[in-house]
């Protein structure tokens, strides 16, 4: 193919040496020239064609979602979504439920929409909006229909009596699982953190992660990410037992999917699986070898670990007590560990000593304090430069801890939605106004010159990088106020957080994240210049198309309108997304057959 020269209204390169251009040349899936139109034409010579495909648009480096979960995105967003916020999906909108009464009405409507005996699965419940939930309340709402509610954080499940009976789970079977057996409440039908992960996986997942749901969910995910301009994603920790690797290769790896998907080794379960410190790295290397691929693959020498619990469940470990509605310490409310500190240290040290890059989920300031102590001890024992240990989520912190992150050479990948979506409620209960508004100290991070990227952690936040950038710039809550105005960041830094800094966090800054000669030709095409529009509009700028590996993928016009706010605001679509026929990239029947062949009584076959 000849070299193609593309002209644009403006090209934002994210290359600090040449921040803006008017033309870019692409050959064999790579950028070969960037600059003024005359400079690019001179550089490529006579063997070229000129394209005006982007002549009226602004080009950004291909947008990146640094951290999301394909399995969770595919499964949660195909349930009866009843959440505190609207969810815009391709040609479907689930409107928010903001009160217990709205939640009950939506759940009852979902119940009556289903045939007798069919399971009701719902995602999005949160007690601060929807009130306390247990199996007694569910029994009253849905009667004998087996029902499982997945909490907004994906770290908790609530099952009604009928559901427990159908899956054959008894109180006796929940015992003897170590930490997991302490993180559940049998009477309430409540399973949280490790409690649901280990115990319910065997009993509930075969019923929930059906072939139809997974096929429909992954197909929807592809279109959803494309409409949001995403060209690269990363799943930070693959659970081989529950995630169908061949299915990812078939759907996400299809030639017509306009983004790449990488995965990290998950180290949290290694001690649970009975492995010792001398076995951790060898086990991880086997996972990397198992995860070879092109568009879908496991990144070598990257591992994901966990510290404390979920912020959306308010199970993060905090240094100061949680507060009740009157602002007094709440002795009944406390955080949880996802990895006990001694296990975290043991696994961290093994990978640190082996020279791996470590990504650690941490949400509370006590969790961060423990983690920083682990990193500091490792640096003293075996100093490393450019280790790029990633502080993942970074919900709660102190200024002193930010100083320490800088001194230790760690980097931050934050979820910018936390203060936007949760500061109002967390100010009233749990954290109080000071700690709630200080969530995600992005400006503090940048002031210490710590690399900062953003991620959605889908489904914790919409997987829409321009919307994430808007969250970081504006920090405007549903009540209309600004949460922690001193922690707002500039447009340029927010765009870096979803382009070059995201690539840097994966050690891929030489391939992705900026429009520079030699890099993979990934771009996202916008109608407006994000530096020129009202900052509150950044998240609504229409995205018309993307380029992935030199190929242009046009976003359907109806999805452009829906995402930018001018369409799709009608009645919410309540109901499971059902697959019908082949998917748009031609792998429908084969996908369904694959899932049917690979699901077992214990979950997905490895």
LOPABA-806057 format. One record per residue (C-alpha): residue in three letters; x, y, z. Coordinates in steps of 0.1 Angstrom, whole numbers, plus 5000, padded with zeros to 4 digits. Example, Ala and Ser with C-alpha at 12.3 -4.5 7.8 and 13.67 -1.06 7.14 Angstrom:
% LOPABA-806057
ALA/5123/4955/5078
SER/5137/4989/5071
//
This chain:
% LOPABA-806057
UNK/5000/5000/5000
UNK/5012/5035/4993
UNK/5020/5060/5020
UNK/4988/5079/5030
UNK/4991/5116/5040
UNK/4962/5128/5062
UNK/4954/5164/5067
UNK/4934/5176/5097
UNK/4920/5207/5113
UNK/4946/5201/5140
UNK/4968/5172/5151
UNK/4975/5171/5188
UNK/5006/5149/5190
UNK/5014/5147/5228
UNK/5050/5150/5216
UNK/5064/5179/5237
UNK/5090/5187/5210
UNK/5063/5192/5183
UNK/5029/5195/5202
UNK/5008/5204/5171
UNK/5008/5195/5134
UNK/4986/5198/5104
UNK/4994/5165/5086
UNK/5006/5130/5094
UNK/5017/5102/5070
UNK/5010/5065/5076
UNK/5026/5035/5060
UNK/5023/4998/5070
UNK/5004/5007/5102
UNK/5030/5032/5115
UNK/5035/5069/5115
UNK/5063/5078/5091
UNK/5060/5117/5091
UNK/5044/5144/5112
UNK/5044/5181/5108
UNK/5032/5208/5084
UNK/5016/5196/5051
UNK/5047/5206/5031
UNK/5071/5190/5056
UNK/5052/5157/5055
UNK/5049/5157/5017
UNK/5087/5164/5015
UNK/5095/5136/5039
UNK/5074/5109/5022
UNK/5085/5116/4986
UNK/5064/5109/4955
UNK/5049/5075/4964
UNK/5020/5087/4984
UNK/4983/5096/4983
UNK/4966/5125/5002
UNK/4935/5118/5022
UNK/4910/5144/5035
UNK/4893/5118/5057
UNK/4901/5140/5088
UNK/4902/5174/5071
UNK/4875/5189/5094
UNK/4885/5171/5125
UNK/4910/5173/5154
UNK/4932/5142/5158
UNK/4945/5129/5191
UNK/4967/5100/5198
UNK/4946/5069/5200
UNK/4928/5071/5233
UNK/4937/5045/5260
UNK/4918/5031/5289
UNK/4947/5021/5312
UNK/4927/4996/5333
UNK/4894/4979/5327
UNK/4878/4945/5330
UNK/4864/4929/5299
UNK/4847/4901/5318
UNK/4831/4925/5343
UNK/4821/4949/5315
UNK/4806/4921/5295
UNK/4787/4906/5324
UNK/4775/4936/5345
UNK/4762/4957/5316
UNK/4740/4929/5302
UNK/4721/4925/5335
UNK/4692/4945/5348
UNK/4713/4976/5354
UNK/4699/4996/5383
UNK/4727/5020/5393
UNK/4731/5055/5409
UNK/4740/5070/5375
UNK/4729/5067/5338
UNK/4747/5042/5317
UNK/4750/5050/5280
UNK/4756/5018/5260
UNK/4753/5013/5223
UNK/4716/5020/5215
UNK/4706/5014/5251
UNK/4704/5037/5281
UNK/4699/5026/5317
UNK/4687/5056/5336
UNK/4698/5062/5372
UNK/4678/5051/5402
UNK/4685/5076/5430
UNK/4663/5065/5459
UNK/4652/5032/5476
UNK/4618/5037/5461
UNK/4631/5040/5426
UNK/4653/5010/5431
UNK/4625/4988/5444
UNK/4602/4999/5415
UNK/4629/4991/5389
UNK/4637/4957/5405
UNK/4600/4948/5407
UNK/4595/4958/5371
UNK/4624/4936/5360
UNK/4610/4908/5381
UNK/4576/4910/5363
UNK/4593/4912/5329
UNK/4608/4877/5332
UNK/4592/4843/5327
UNK/4584/4823/5358
UNK/4614/4805/5373
UNK/4640/4825/5353
UNK/4669/4840/5373
UNK/4669/4878/5379
UNK/4704/4892/5378
UNK/4710/4929/5385
UNK/4740/4951/5389
UNK/4744/4986/5403
UNK/4728/4985/5438
UNK/4745/5008/5464
UNK/4732/5013/5499
UNK/4738/5050/5500
UNK/4714/5056/5472
UNK/4692/5025/5474
UNK/4691/5016/5511
UNK/4703/4985/5529
UNK/4697/4953/5510
UNK/4696/4917/5523
UNK/4678/4885/5513
UNK/4648/4894/5534
UNK/4642/4926/5514
UNK/4648/4907/5482
UNK/4624/4880/5492
UNK/4597/4906/5497
UNK/4603/4922/5464
UNK/4607/4892/5441
UNK/4592/4863/5461
UNK/4604/4829/5451
UNK/4622/4840/5419
UNK/4660/4832/5423
UNK/4677/4866/5424
UNK/4713/4877/5427
UNK/4722/4914/5430
UNK/4758/4925/5422
UNK/4768/4956/5442
UNK/4780/4986/5422
UNK/4816/4979/5431
UNK/4815/4943/5418
UNK/4830/4933/5452
UNK/4797/4922/5468
UNK/4767/4899/5460
UNK/4733/4897/5477
UNK/4713/4865/5471
UNK/4677/4858/5481
UNK/4665/4826/5498
UNK/4653/4811/5465
UNK/4687/4817/5449
UNK/4706/4800/5478
UNK/4683/4770/5476
UNK/4686/4767/5438
UNK/4725/4767/5438
UNK/4725/4744/5468
UNK/4747/4766/5490
UNK/4744/4760/5527
UNK/4759/4777/5557
UNK/4781/4747/5563
UNK/4796/4749/5528
UNK/4807/4785/5535
UNK/4830/4775/5564
UNK/4866/4764/5562
UNK/4877/4789/5535
UNK/4900/4810/5556
UNK/4897/4848/5551
UNK/4868/4842/5526
UNK/4847/4826/5553
UNK/4850/4858/5575
UNK/4838/4880/5546
UNK/4802/4870/5544
UNK/4769/4872/5563
UNK/4749/4841/5557
UNK/4717/4854/5573
UNK/4717/4885/5551
UNK/4727/4865/5520
UNK/4757/4889/5517
UNK/4790/4878/5502
UNK/4818/4904/5499
UNK/4854/4907/5489
UNK/4870/4872/5491
UNK/4837/4858/5504
UNK/4820/4859/5471
UNK/4851/4854/5449
UNK/4860/4820/5463
UNK/4827/4806/5476
UNK/4801/4817/5449
UNK/4824/4811/5420
UNK/4817/4774/5420
UNK/4779/4778/5426
UNK/4767/4809/5409
UNK/4790/4816/5380
UNK/4779/4787/5358
UNK/4744/4801/5360
UNK/4753/4837/5356
UNK/4781/4836/5329
UNK/4761/4818/5303
UNK/4772/4815/5267
UNK/4745/4840/5256
UNK/4754/4866/5282
UNK/4791/4864/5275
UNK/4788/4865/5238
UNK/4763/4895/5239
UNK/4784/4913/5265
UNK/4817/4911/5246
UNK/4800/4921/5214
UNK/4785/4951/5231
UNK/4818/4959/5247
UNK/4836/4961/5213
UNK/4810/4986/5200
UNK/4810/5006/5233
UNK/4847/5011/5234
UNK/4848/5021/5197
UNK/4821/5047/5201
UNK/4842/5062/5229
UNK/4873/5064/5208
UNK/4893/5037/5226
UNK/4922/5021/5208
UNK/4940/5002/5236
UNK/4928/4986/5268
UNK/4945/4966/5296
UNK/4930/4940/5319
UNK/4951/4943/5351
UNK/4950/4907/5363
UNK/4935/4877/5344
UNK/4918/4850/5364
UNK/4924/4820/5342
UNK/4898/4799/5359
UNK/4869/4822/5351
UNK/4880/4840/5319
UNK/4878/4822/5285
UNK/4911/4831/5269
UNK/4902/4815/5235
UNK/4870/4835/5235
UNK/4889/4867/5240
UNK/4911/4858/5211
UNK/4881/4850/5190
UNK/4860/4882/5197
UNK/4885/4909/5210
UNK/4912/4896/5187
UNK/4891/4896/5155
UNK/4906/4915/5126
UNK/4878/4941/5126
UNK/4880/4950/5162
UNK/4896/4985/5163
UNK/4916/4982/5195
UNK/4941/4959/5212
UNK/4936/4942/5246
UNK/4965/4933/5269
UNK/4963/4915/5302
UNK/4985/4913/5333
UNK/4993/4883/5354
UNK/4972/4882/5386
UNK/4993/4875/5417
UNK/4966/4878/5444
UNK/4955/4842/5443
UNK/4990/4826/5443
UNK/4992/4821/5481
UNK/4956/4810/5481
UNK/4965/4783/5455
UNK/4991/4770/5478
UNK/5022/4784/5460
UNK/5052/4795/5479
UNK/5074/4826/5473
UNK/5099/4805/5453
UNK/5071/4795/5429
UNK/5054/4828/5423
UNK/5075/4840/5394
UNK/5077/4806/5377
UNK/5039/4804/5378
UNK/5036/4839/5364
UNK/5060/4831/5335
UNK/5039/4801/5327
UNK/5008/4824/5325
UNK/5027/4848/5302
UNK/5036/4819/5279
UNK/5000/4807/5280
UNK/4988/4842/5270
UNK/5008/4847/5238
UNK/4990/4865/5210
UNK/4991/4896/5188
UNK/4960/4918/5194
UNK/4951/4900/5226
UNK/4980/4889/5249
UNK/4995/4889/5284
UNK/5022/4915/5289
UNK/5055/4900/5300
UNK/5070/4909/5334
UNK/5039/4928/5347
UNK/5019/4916/5377
UNK/4988/4928/5395
UNK/4985/4927/5433
UNK/4959/4939/5458
UNK/4960/4957/5491
UNK/4926/4967/5506
UNK/4889/4966/5497
UNK/4867/4984/5473
UNK/4861/5022/5476
UNK/4826/5019/5462
UNK/4817/4994/5489
UNK/4835/5017/5515
UNK/4856/4987/5524
UNK/4890/5005/5519
UNK/4913/5005/5549
UNK/4913/5040/5565
UNK/4938/5054/5590
UNK/4910/5074/5608
UNK/4876/5059/5617
UNK/4847/5058/5593
UNK/4819/5082/5603
UNK/4782/5078/5607
UNK/4756/5103/5595
UNK/4761/5126/5625
UNK/4799/5127/5618
UNK/4808/5105/5648
UNK/4831/5075/5646
UNK/4812/5044/5634
UNK/4826/5013/5653
UNK/4806/4989/5631
UNK/4822/5002/5599
UNK/4857/4991/5590
UNK/4877/4982/5560
UNK/4889/4948/5547
UNK/4921/4934/5532
UNK/4920/4917/5498
UNK/4955/4905/5505
UNK/4966/4904/5541
UNK/4997/4926/5546
UNK/5020/4897/5551
UNK/5008/4880/5519
UNK/5011/4913/5500
UNK/5047/4917/5512
UNK/5056/4881/5504
UNK/5043/4883/5468
UNK/5055/4918/5462
UNK/5091/4910/5473
UNK/5092/4880/5450
UNK/5083/4900/5419
UNK/5104/4931/5430
UNK/5135/4909/5433
UNK/5128/4894/5399
UNK/5127/4928/5383
UNK/5090/4928/5374
UNK/5067/4958/5372
UNK/5041/4957/5399
UNK/5006/4972/5398
UNK/4988/4973/5431
UNK/4951/4980/5437
UNK/4948/5002/5468
UNK/4920/5025/5479
UNK/4923/5036/5516
UNK/4950/5057/5531
UNK/4959/5029/5556
UNK/4961/5005/5527
UNK/4984/5030/5510
UNK/5005/5034/5541
UNK/5010/4996/5543
UNK/5019/4995/5506
UNK/5043/5023/5507
UNK/5061/5006/5536
UNK/5064/4975/5515
UNK/5079/4994/5486
UNK/5102/5014/5509
UNK/5116/4982/5525
UNK/5121/4966/5491
UNK/5140/4997/5479
UNK/5163/4995/5509
UNK/5168/4958/5505
UNK/5173/4958/5467
UNK/5174/4993/5452
UNK/5157/4996/5417
UNK/5155/5026/5393
UNK/5127/5030/5368
UNK/5106/5003/5385
UNK/5074/5022/5378
UNK/5054/5005/5405
UNK/5018/5016/5398
UNK/4996/5028/5426
UNK/4963/5017/5412
UNK/4930/5036/5419
UNK/4946/5060/5444
UNK/4913/5069/5461
UNK/4924/5081/5495
UNK/4958/5095/5505
UNK/4975/5122/5524
UNK/4999/5149/5512
UNK/5028/5132/5531
UNK/5020/5099/5513
UNK/5021/5117/5479
UNK/5056/5130/5489
UNK/5066/5094/5497
UNK/5053/5081/5463
UNK/5076/5106/5446
UNK/5106/5097/5467
UNK/5101/5060/5461
UNK/5098/5064/5423
UNK/5063/5049/5421
UNK/5037/5062/5396
UNK/4999/5067/5399
UNK/4970/5054/5378
UNK/4939/5069/5393
UNK/4901/5066/5387
UNK/4889/5102/5382
UNK/4853/5093/5388
UNK/4856/5087/5425
UNK/4852/5124/5436
UNK/4826/5131/5409
UNK/4804/5101/5415
UNK/4808/5096/5453
UNK/4820/5127/5471
UNK/4785/5140/5478
UNK/4773/5108/5494
UNK/4806/5100/5511
UNK/4807/5135/5526
UNK/4774/5126/5544
UNK/4784/5091/5555
UNK/4817/5072/5558
UNK/4844/5097/5551
UNK/4830/5132/5560
UNK/4834/5162/5537
UNK/4872/5168/5540
UNK/4883/5132/5531
UNK/4855/5128/5505
UNK/4865/5159/5486
UNK/4902/5151/5487
UNK/4897/5117/5469
UNK/4921/5113/5440
UNK/4947/5140/5447
UNK/4956/5144/5410
UNK/4970/5180/5412
UNK/4991/5170/5442
UNK/5005/5141/5422
UNK/5014/5163/5392
UNK/5030/5189/5415
UNK/5055/5163/5426
UNK/5061/5154/5389
UNK/5048/5119/5394
UNK/5035/5103/5362
UNK/4997/5103/5363
UNK/4974/5082/5341
UNK/4936/5077/5343
UNK/4916/5045/5340
UNK/4879/5036/5341
UNK/4882/5002/5359
UNK/4850/4994/5339
UNK/4824/4990/5351
UNK/4834/5013/5380
UNK/4834/5043/5356
UNK/4824/5046/5320
UNK/4852/5035/5297
UNK/4852/5068/5279
UNK/4887/5085/5281
UNK/4874/5119/5271
UNK/4848/5118/5298
UNK/4875/5107/5323
UNK/4896/5137/5312
UNK/4866/5159/5319
UNK/4862/5144/5354
UNK/4898/5153/5361
UNK/4895/5188/5348
UNK/4861/5197/5364
UNK/4854/5174/5394
UNK/4818/5185/5393
UNK/4794/5162/5414
UNK/4758/5155/5406
UNK/4748/5182/5430
UNK/4766/5207/5408
UNK/4794/5216/5432
UNK/4832/5211/5427
UNK/4847/5184/5449
UNK/4882/5195/5460
UNK/4887/5224/5435
UNK/4924/5225/5444
UNK/4928/5190/5429
UNK/4915/5199/5395
UNK/4940/5195/5367
UNK/4945/5212/5334
UNK/4932/5200/5300
UNK/4966/5191/5287
UNK/4975/5170/5318
UNK/4941/5153/5316
UNK/4946/5144/5279
UNK/4981/5131/5287
UNK/4965/5109/5314
UNK/4945/5090/5287
UNK/4973/5089/5261
UNK/5010/5090/5266
UNK/5010/5086/5304
UNK/4987/5055/5301
UNK/5012/5040/5276
UNK/5041/5049/5300
UNK/5024/5030/5328
UNK/5026/4998/5307
UNK/5062/5006/5295
UNK/5048/5011/5260
UNK/5055/5048/5255
UNK/5077/5039/5225
UNK/5047/5023/5207
UNK/5016/5041/5218
UNK/5003/5074/5234
UNK/5016/5100/5210
UNK/5017/5108/5172
UNK/5054/5104/5165
UNK/5074/5088/5137
UNK/5078/5051/5142
UNK/5049/5046/5166
UNK/5018/5025/5158
UNK/4993/5046/5138
UNK/4965/5048/5164
UNK/4944/5080/5165
UNK/4910/5093/5176
UNK/4892/5119/5155
UNK/4871/5146/5173
UNK/4848/5173/5160
UNK/4862/5200/5183
UNK/4895/5210/5198
UNK/4895/5201/5235
UNK/4918/5230/5242
UNK/4893/5255/5228
UNK/4859/5243/5240
UNK/4844/5251/5274
UNK/4862/5226/5298
UNK/4828/5213/5310
UNK/4822/5201/5274
UNK/4853/5180/5269
UNK/4835/5148/5277
UNK/4808/5155/5251
UNK/4830/5163/5221
UNK/4817/5140/5193
UNK/4842/5112/5183
UNK/4837/5104/5146
UNK/4862/5077/5140
UNK/4894/5061/5151
UNK/4925/5048/5134
UNK/4939/5016/5146
UNK/4971/5003/5131
UNK/4967/5025/5101
UNK/4931/5015/5094
UNK/4902/5039/5098
UNK/4871/5027/5117
UNK/4841/5050/5114
UNK/4818/5053/5145
UNK/4781/5049/5134
UNK/4763/5082/5133
UNK/4736/5072/5158
UNK/4763/5062/5183
UNK/4781/5095/5178
UNK/4749/5114/5186
UNK/4741/5092/5216
UNK/4775/5096/5232
UNK/4777/5133/5227
UNK/4744/5138/5245
UNK/4721/5147/5216
UNK/4704/5113/5215
UNK/4697/5082/5236
UNK/4681/5100/5266
UNK/4647/5084/5262
UNK/4633/5057/5285
UNK/4659/5034/5299
UNK/4661/4999/5284
UNK/4656/4975/5312
UNK/4664/4939/5304
UNK/4692/4915/5294
UNK/4709/4922/5262
UNK/4703/4891/5241
UNK/4725/4881/5212
UNK/4707/4874/5179
UNK/4726/4860/5149
UNK/4762/4868/5142
UNK/4780/4896/5157
UNK/4791/4926/5136
UNK/4825/4911/5132
UNK/4814/4877/5121
UNK/4821/4854/5149
UNK/4787/4848/5165
UNK/4779/4812/5161
UNK/4814/4800/5167
UNK/4816/4821/5200
UNK/4784/4805/5213
UNK/4796/4770/5205
UNK/4830/4777/5222
UNK/4814/4789/5254
UNK/4790/4759/5255
UNK/4819/4736/5251
UNK/4841/4752/5278
UNK/4818/4760/5307
UNK/4820/4734/5334
UNK/4804/4729/5368
UNK/4833/4747/5384
UNK/4832/4777/5361
UNK/4851/4783/5329
UNK/4876/4756/5320
UNK/4912/4767/5321
//
